[in-house]
Amino acid sequence: MKISVCIPAYKNADYLRRNLDALCTQTFKDFEVIVSDDSPDDSLAPLMAAYADQLAIVYFKNDPAKGTPANWNLAMEKATGQYIKLIHDDDWMAADDSLQQYFDAMEANPGVDFCFSAFYNVHLDTGEKAPVFCNKFNLWLLRKSPYNLFRYNFIGPPSGVFVRNNEPAFYDERLKWLVDFEGYIRQLKKNGKFIYLNQCLVNIGLGGEQVTQYTKMVKEIVVPESCYLLQKHQPEILNHIWVYDYYWRMLRNLHIHSPADVANAGWADPVPLVLQKMIKFQQKIPGTLLKAGPVSKLFMFTSYLLHR
C-alpha cells in the first residue's frame, strides 16, 4: 500500500460512516484504512463489515480504551503504507482527489517528510463551512523555525497533515491541549522541510466533544502542559519571540501571579527560572494595563529584550 489512512474512532457511527464514504470516492486507490476503536461498546464493528468490499480496512478494538492521543499513535504504529494520513473520525476528505494531491506532492519532493493543506472548518451542528488557509507570513515563519508555531497553530489539526512513514515522531501522550503542534515541531525539526498545499483537502468537523474544546483555557491542563513542554524542549526556546509571547499570554490569561499558582495548577517540578522572572515582571504591571492588548505587547517585548 502507498498510503495508510489512520482513523482513531470513538463511538459515533454516523461520523465514521461519512469519513469512510469520502474515502470510497477517492480517485487514488492504493491505500489501506486503519481504524483504531476506543468506543466503550461494539457499535462501530458493523461498519467494518459494511465497507469490507469497498475499502481495505484493518480494524482494532481497544480494550481498555487508549485515550487521546494514544489512540492516534496506535493507528499510526499499525501503518504499513509509504505515507500516513491520520484523519479523525469526525473529519472527512473534502475532495475526491485529496489523497491524490497529497501523494503527488510528496512524490515530487522525496526530501520532504511533512505536508499539510488548507482545510474547511465545518460546524457539525449547523453545517456552516469556512475555508482556512495558511498565509505567506506564517509560511515564512515556519521556514525560519517550527517554534514559531507558538504564535498560533497555523498548520491546523492533525487531519490536514500528511507524513512520510519513516519512523514518524508520534504524538506525545502526556499532552492534550498542546499535543498537535508539539508533534509538528518535532516532525519539522528532523529536516526543516515541508510542503503546503493551498487547497482545502479536508473537512474539519467542529463540535463540543473534541479534546481541544474541553481543554481550552483550563488552567489545570494548560499550565502543566506548558511547563512540561518548556522542560522537554529546554528554556532556550524562549529566545524565539513567539514562544516568549505564548508564555507571557499563558501566565496573564490564566491569572498566574506567583510560582505557587503554577504549583496549584498541577505542576509538581520546580518552576523554570525564566517563568519565575516573567511572573515577577508581570507583578509590577497594573492589571488593567496588563489586560490591554497593545500595551501588554509592549511590556512583553520589553521583558523579552531583558531576557535576551
KALINNOR-V875438 format. One record per run of one state. SS is the DSSP state (a for helix, b for strand, c for the rest). FROM is the first residue (numbers start at 1). LEN is the number of residues. Records with the same first field share a line. If there is no record, write none. Layout:
# KALINNOR-V875438
SS->FROM-LEN + FROM-LEN
This chain:
# KALINNOR-V875438
c->1-2 + 10-3 + 25-6 + 38-7 + 51-6 + 62-8 + 78-5 + 87-5 + 94-4 + 108-6 + 124-5 + 133-3 + 145-1 + 151-7 + 165-14 + 190-5 + 207-4 + 215-4 + 234-1 + 240-1 + 254-5 + 265-8 + 284-3 + 292-1 + 308-1
b->3-7 + 31-7 + 57-5 + 83-4 + 92-2 + 114-10 + 129-4 + 161-4 + 195-12
a->13-12 + 45-6 + 70-8 + 98-10 + 136-9 + 146-5 + 158-3 + 179-11 + 211-4 + 219-15 + 235-5 + 241-13 + 259-6 + 273-11 + 287-5 + 293-15
